[in-house]
Amino acid sequence: MKRTIFISIFFAAFVLPFSVACGGDETEPQQQEQPDTPESPDEPDTPSSGNGKVLVAYFSRANHVPDGTDAVSGATNKTRNTQTVAMELSRLTGGDLFEIIPARDYPVSHTECSEIALQEYEADARPALTTHVDNMEDYDIIYIGFPIWRYCEPMAIRTFLEEYDFTGKTIRPFCTSMAVGIEDAQANIARLCPESSVADGLRISYNIPNNLEELLSEWIGIE
Ligand SMILES: Cc1cc2nc3c(=O)[nH]c(=O)nc-3n(C[C@H](O)[C@H](O)[C@H](O)COP(=O)(O)O)c2cc1C
């Protein structure tokens, strides 16, 4: 009995006034504060740098054409595909975005670039990189994106993979390409990072599909 009285007093004195003050009137539904969301897939969230866990690292030929490149030929050369996918992936996962930037430039000309890619592949080269992840230990899942170059990953990706300790981490490779799948590159990555778990990768066409968000969301959901 004493307990019932106490609960009644407590409710009347504290809970009731508080709920009224907070707009608990059922006739006027409360306006829910909406979380900030990007207005369109073209405007990806800039991932915050402090959320740890997920890193989206990518190499794309986007910004690595030599200075003075003819604007017209540059414009007709299809680049930034992997960057486009990486940015969308970063937006969807909330992961930190990191660009793998080689020290050298790669020619805009497909033929010339292809020649260099072949030379680097045959030499099993490790092109130097100018960007580095300072806190790789903070990440558990690392998405690694790249364009397919001559049927596999560009050698800069191998430089990146050998720079860090991926022990116990999950690597999720993704690529863009004209036609070639990710399987060979994925096998190479698994060989280079035997202490990590390399999940099934995803290949996206260089003609970035309109349903990119859907494709990525589906892939992200797969363990
Ligand atoms: C040097 C070089 C080699 C390529 N080799 C292949 C290949 O073997 N198979 C393929 O399907 N696409 C190949 N491509 C096409 C790229 O994978 C494709 O255009 C990719 O989306 C480019 O990505 P990026 O814009 O992020 O650099 C090659 C492109 C370049 C520049």
PDBQT file of the ligand as one rigid body, heavy atoms in Angstrom, charges set to zero:
ROOT
HETATM    1  C1  LIG A 301      46.573   0.427 -68.194  1.00  0.00    +0.000 C 
HETATM    2  C2  LIG A 301      45.166  -0.095 -68.235  1.00  0.00    +0.000 A 
HETATM    3  C3  LIG A 301      44.944  -1.438 -68.365  1.00  0.00    +0.000 A 
HETATM    4  C4  LIG A 301      43.638  -1.939 -68.383  1.00  0.00    +0.000 A 
HETATM    5  N1  LIG A 301      43.435  -3.282 -68.487  1.00  0.00    +0.000 NA
HETATM    6  C5  LIG A 301      42.194  -3.777 -68.458  1.00  0.00    +0.000 A 
HETATM    7  C6  LIG A 301      41.959  -5.186 -68.548  1.00  0.00    +0.000 A 
HETATM    8  O1  LIG A 301      42.886  -6.000 -68.666  1.00  0.00    +0.000 OA
HETATM    9  N2  LIG A 301      40.686  -5.629 -68.529  1.00  0.00    +0.000 N 
HETATM   10  C7  LIG A 301      39.611  -4.783 -68.412  1.00  0.00    +0.000 A 
HETATM   11  O2  LIG A 301      38.484  -5.258 -68.375  1.00  0.00    +0.000 OA
HETATM   12  N3  LIG A 301      39.800  -3.433 -68.302  1.00  0.00    +0.000 NA
HETATM   13  C8  LIG A 301      41.053  -2.914 -68.346  1.00  0.00    +0.000 A 
HETATM   14  N4  LIG A 301      41.260  -1.563 -68.259  1.00  0.00    +0.000 N 
HETATM   15  C9  LIG A 301      40.093  -0.675 -68.083  1.00  0.00    +0.000 C 
HETATM   16  C10 LIG A 301      39.981  -0.188 -66.660  1.00  0.00    +0.000 C 
HETATM   17  O3  LIG A 301      39.983  -1.253 -65.745  1.00  0.00    +0.000 OA
HETATM   18  C11 LIG A 301      38.682   0.588 -66.461  1.00  0.00    +0.000 C 
HETATM   19  O4  LIG A 301      38.580   1.615 -67.417  1.00  0.00    +0.000 OA
HETATM   20  C12 LIG A 301      38.598   1.154 -65.071  1.00  0.00    +0.000 C 
HETATM   21  O5  LIG A 301      37.258   1.469 -64.787  1.00  0.00    +0.000 OA
HETATM   22  C13 LIG A 301      39.423   2.399 -64.872  1.00  0.00    +0.000 C 
HETATM   23  O6  LIG A 301      39.297   2.824 -63.542  1.00  0.00    +0.000 OA
HETATM   24  P1  LIG A 301      39.767   4.262 -63.020  1.00  0.00    +0.000 P 
HETATM   25  O7  LIG A 301      38.971   5.266 -63.804  1.00  0.00    +0.000 OA
HETATM   26  O8  LIG A 301      39.407   4.270 -61.584  1.00  0.00    +0.000 OA
HETATM   27  O9  LIG A 301      41.229   4.370 -63.239  1.00  0.00    +0.000 OA
HETATM   28  C14 LIG A 301      42.533  -1.049 -68.287  1.00  0.00    +0.000 A 
HETATM   29  C15 LIG A 301      42.781   0.328 -68.172  1.00  0.00    +0.000 A 
HETATM   30  C16 LIG A 301      44.070   0.794 -68.148  1.00  0.00    +0.000 A 
HETATM   31  C17 LIG A 301      44.303   2.273 -68.029  1.00  0.00    +0.000 C 
ENDROOT
TORSDOF 0
